[in-house]
Amino acid sequence: MQVGRKGRYSLKEITVRVQDNDLEKAMRILKKKIQNDGLFKRLKLKKSYEKPSEYRRRKQREALRRQRIAAARRKRYN
């Protein structure tokens, strides 16, 4: 999702080919592509207004979580 003119969001196109009429496999691939792109998370965040203080608090929690995960990985490999 990119910010376009006047703050509107434009979505990039995601395509999946259905091979051998295997729709279930195509749906799994599409879901994985959407998750890797982070589209679900962005849509969830944009569903309602987030106050600036809530935004900062959420960003701090995410940063702390990333730091904990990185520390656990470093500890595991030392």
Buried (B, 14 or more C-beta within 10 A) or exposed (E): EEEEEEEEEEEEEEEBEEEEEEEEEBEEBBEEEBEEBEBEEEEEEEEEEEEEEEEEEEEEEEEEEEEEEEEEEEEEEE
